[in-house]
Amino acid sequence: MARLARDRKTEVNVLVDVDLGLKRCGMPPGEPAAALAKMVVGSGLKFRGLMGYEGQLHPLLPGPDKERAVTEAMQALARTKTLIESGGIPAGIFSCGGTGDYSIAGAYAGVTENQAGVVGLTRAMAADYAPDHIRVNAIVPGTIDTPMNAIALADPKNRARYAEMAPACRLGTPEDLSGIAVYLASEDSSYCVGGIFTVDGGLTAV
């Protein structure tokens, strides 16, 4: 990447991805991430900041435990930023959070970008494609009783807790989603553009 930037006489911006526990990609926080930032600068690329994604925490039930876990992830990212800046490398971007915890992560001091991807991408695409009569909307389900959630719902206590979280006092089913999906795919919804349609038994209403 650095060689291509030099060959083309252009500046390439780089974010360092920090693994906050999801184990999907990224450098461990602290010294490993700071070392990579130094390597970025040393190679002639433009280091812009850090990106972390604590996606493994999104399924946690709302409450003190989730707030504490998300805050600890933000603290690890913030310590990494401080470490990098102490070496004289500016880290202007502090990117974190997601649709499942943006209200917690986004409130952390110093955060410059919140990765609420479903909402942001839906609205951006809707605005771009609406002039071409292409409608983009999102269905945001609550806890749906499907094979994808089988492991979490196998524990009877977990199952009961998830059911009790929503005012509807039950888990969702695939049939709960089919009606809104058919509606959004039909001409009856021709004026629905950029909508975020929650199907969660009232979870986000309380």
GINOR-V895044 format. One record per residue. N is the residue number from 1. RES is the residue in one letter. PSI is psi in whole degrees, 0 to 359 (999 if undefined). NEAR is the number of other ideal C-beta (glycine too) atoms within 12 Angstrom. D_CENTER is the distance of its C-alpha to the mean C-alpha in Angstrom with 1 decimal. Layout:
n = [N & N]
res = [RES & RES]
psi = [PSI & PSI]
near = [NEAR & NEAR]
d_center = [D_CENTER & D_CENTER]
//
This chain:
n = [1 & 2 & 3 & 4 & 5 & 6 & 7 & 8 & 9 & 10 & 11 & 12 & 13 & 14 & 15 & 16 & 17 & 18 & 19 & 20 & 21 & 22 & 23 & 24 & 25 & 26 & 27 & 28 & 29 & 30 & 31 & 32 & 33 & 34 & 35 & 36 & 37 & 38 & 39 & 40 & 41 & 42 & 43 & 44 & 45 & 46 & 47 & 48 & 49 & 50 & 51 & 52 & 53 & 54 & 55 & 56 & 57 & 58 & 59 & 60 & 61 & 62 & 63 & 64 & 65 & 66 & 67 & 68 & 69 & 70 & 71 & 72 & 73 & 74 & 75 & 76 & 77 & 78 & 79 & 80 & 81 & 82 & 83 & 84 & 85 & 86 & 87 & 88 & 89 & 90 & 91 & 92 & 93 & 94 & 95 & 96 & 97 & 98 & 99 & 100 & 101 & 102 & 103 & 104 & 105 & 106 & 107 & 108 & 109 & 110 & 111 & 112 & 113 & 114 & 115 & 116 & 117 & 118 & 119 & 120 & 121 & 122 & 123 & 124 & 125 & 126 & 127 & 128 & 129 & 130 & 131 & 132 & 133 & 134 & 135 & 136 & 137 & 138 & 139 & 140 & 141 & 142 & 143 & 144 & 145 & 146 & 147 & 148 & 149 & 150 & 151 & 152 & 153 & 154 & 155 & 156 & 157 & 158 & 159 & 160 & 161 & 162 & 163 & 164 & 165 & 166 & 167 & 168 & 169 & 170 & 171 & 172 & 173 & 174 & 175 & 176 & 177 & 178 & 179 & 180 & 181 & 182 & 183 & 184 & 185 & 186 & 187 & 188 & 189 & 190 & 191 & 192 & 193 & 194 & 195 & 196 & 197 & 198 & 199 & 200 & 201 & 202 & 203 & 204 & 205 & 206]
res = [M & A & R & L & A & R & D & R & K & T & E & V & N & V & L & V & D & V & D & L & G & L & K & R & C & G & M & P & P & G & E & P & A & A & A & L & A & K & M & V & V & G & S & G & L & K & F & R & G & L & M & G & Y & E & G & Q & L & H & P & L & L & P & G & P & D & K & E & R & A & V & T & E & A & M & Q & A & L & A & R & T & K & T & L & I & E & S & G & G & I & P & A & G & I & F & S & C & G & G & T & G & D & Y & S & I & A & G & A & Y & A & G & V & T & E & N & Q & A & G & V & V & G & L & T & R & A & M & A & A & D & Y & A & P & D & H & I & R & V & N & A & I & V & P & G & T & I & D & T & P & M & N & A & I & A & L & A & D & P & K & N & R & A & R & Y & A & E & M & A & P & A & C & R & L & G & T & P & E & D & L & S & G & I & A & V & Y & L & A & S & E & D & S & S & Y & C & V & G & G & I & F & T & V & D & G & G & L & T & A & V]
psi = [316 & 320 & 317 & 320 & 318 & 317 & 323 & 1 & 50 & 161 & 130 & 122 & 141 & 134 & 142 & 123 & 129 & 127 & 112 & 21 & 351 & 334 & 31 & 318 & 179 & 165 & 149 & 149 & 164 & 222 & 317 & 316 & 322 & 322 & 322 & 322 & 318 & 321 & 321 & 310 & 318 & 334 & 354 & 2 & 166 & 107 & 126 & 335 & 201 & 147 & 127 & 150 & 110 & 51 & 335 & 345 & 347 & 321 & 352 & 145 & 143 & 142 & 185 & 322 & 318 & 317 & 319 & 316 & 316 & 319 & 320 & 322 & 319 & 322 & 320 & 320 & 320 & 320 & 323 & 318 & 315 & 319 & 316 & 316 & 331 & 340 & 9 & 14 & 115 & 140 & 82 & 333 & 130 & 92 & 133 & 186 & 178 & 182 & 328 & 350 & 19 & 332 & 332 & 306 & 320 & 340 & 354 & 136 & 132 & 350 & 130 & 344 & 135 & 128 & 54 & 74 & 315 & 312 & 310 & 315 & 319 & 313 & 321 & 315 & 323 & 316 & 322 & 318 & 347 & 320 & 338 & 13 & 32 & 121 & 134 & 123 & 167 & 139 & 123 & 100 & 159 & 214 & 111 & 136 & 86 & 168 & 331 & 329 & 12 & 319 & 313 & 326 & 358 & 330 & 119 & 325 & 317 & 316 & 315 & 320 & 315 & 321 & 322 & 342 & 323 & 142 & 334 & 346 & 37 & 166 & 157 & 163 & 160 & 327 & 333 & 337 & 339 & 322 & 312 & 327 & 316 & 319 & 313 & 336 & 353 & 167 & 346 & 338 & 28 & 341 & 11 & 109 & 123 & 20 & 145 & 103 & 106 & 135 & 77 & 19 & 19 & 8 & 315 & 2 & 351 & 999]
near = [18 & 20 & 12 & 14 & 18 & 14 & 11 & 11 & 9 & 15 & 16 & 22 & 18 & 28 & 33 & 39 & 29 & 41 & 28 & 42 & 24 & 21 & 12 & 14 & 15 & 28 & 28 & 23 & 35 & 25 & 18 & 21 & 37 & 30 & 21 & 30 & 39 & 25 & 21 & 30 & 25 & 15 & 19 & 20 & 26 & 23 & 34 & 26 & 33 & 45 & 37 & 47 & 37 & 40 & 28 & 21 & 31 & 31 & 27 & 26 & 26 & 24 & 13 & 12 & 16 & 24 & 21 & 16 & 27 & 39 & 26 & 23 & 36 & 38 & 26 & 30 & 46 & 31 & 27 & 40 & 40 & 22 & 27 & 38 & 22 & 16 & 20 & 13 & 30 & 18 & 36 & 19 & 29 & 35 & 35 & 45 & 36 & 33 & 27 & 34 & 36 & 29 & 21 & 31 & 41 & 26 & 17 & 30 & 16 & 25 & 32 & 24 & 27 & 30 & 31 & 29 & 23 & 24 & 29 & 23 & 21 & 28 & 21 & 17 & 21 & 26 & 17 & 16 & 18 & 21 & 10 & 12 & 12 & 15 & 27 & 28 & 31 & 29 & 29 & 25 & 31 & 35 & 34 & 29 & 24 & 19 & 11 & 13 & 23 & 15 & 12 & 23 & 23 & 13 & 13 & 11 & 13 & 21 & 20 & 16 & 22 & 31 & 26 & 20 & 29 & 27 & 15 & 23 & 17 & 22 & 31 & 31 & 20 & 19 & 16 & 25 & 24 & 17 & 18 & 27 & 19 & 14 & 20 & 28 & 16 & 14 & 12 & 13 & 21 & 15 & 14 & 23 & 24 & 25 & 22 & 26 & 26 & 25 & 31 & 27 & 27 & 17 & 27 & 22 & 13 & 14]
d_center = [26.4 & 28.5 & 31.6 & 30.5 & 29.5 & 33.0 & 34.7 & 33.2 & 33.7 & 30.2 & 27.4 & 24.2 & 21.2 & 19.1 & 16.0 & 16.2 & 13.3 & 13.7 & 13.4 & 12.4 & 13.6 & 11.7 & 14.7 & 13.3 & 14.2 & 14.8 & 17.6 & 18.4 & 18.1 & 21.4 & 24.3 & 22.9 & 20.1 & 22.8 & 25.2 & 23.0 & 22.6 & 26.4 & 26.8 & 24.8 & 27.0 & 30.1 & 29.6 & 29.7 & 26.1 & 24.3 & 21.8 & 19.4 & 17.1 & 14.3 & 10.7 & 9.2 & 6.4 & 7.7 & 6.5 & 10.2 & 10.3 & 8.5 & 11.8 & 13.9 & 16.2 & 15.9 & 18.5 & 19.7 & 18.6 & 14.9 & 15.4 & 17.4 & 15.1 & 12.1 & 14.8 & 16.3 & 13.3 & 13.2 & 17.0 & 16.9 & 14.9 & 17.3 & 20.3 & 19.5 & 19.3 & 22.6 & 24.2 & 23.5 & 24.9 & 27.8 & 28.8 & 29.1 & 26.0 & 24.0 & 20.3 & 19.3 & 15.6 & 13.4 & 9.8 & 7.1 & 4.9 & 2.2 & 5.0 & 6.7 & 7.5 & 7.3 & 11.1 & 11.7 & 9.8 & 10.7 & 14.2 & 14.8 & 17.6 & 17.1 & 13.4 & 13.8 & 10.5 & 7.4 & 4.4 & 4.8 & 5.6 & 8.0 & 9.8 & 10.1 & 11.1 & 13.4 & 15.1 & 15.7 & 17.1 & 19.1 & 20.7 & 21.5 & 23.0 & 24.7 & 27.9 & 28.3 & 28.3 & 25.1 & 23.0 & 19.2 & 17.8 & 15.1 & 16.0 & 13.6 & 15.5 & 16.0 & 17.3 & 19.5 & 22.3 & 21.8 & 22.3 & 18.6 & 18.7 & 22.3 & 21.8 & 20.1 & 22.6 & 25.6 & 26.2 & 28.2 & 27.0 & 23.3 & 24.3 & 26.2 & 23.6 & 20.9 & 23.7 & 24.8 & 21.5 & 21.9 & 25.0 & 26.1 & 26.6 & 25.8 & 23.2 & 22.4 & 24.1 & 23.6 & 26.4 & 24.5 & 22.2 & 25.0 & 26.7 & 23.8 & 23.0 & 26.7 & 27.0 & 24.2 & 25.8 & 29.2 & 31.1 & 31.1 & 27.6 & 28.7 & 27.8 & 24.3 & 22.0 & 18.4 & 18.4 & 15.6 & 17.8 & 16.9 & 19.0 & 18.5 & 22.0 & 21.5 & 18.7 & 17.0 & 20.5 & 21.4]
//
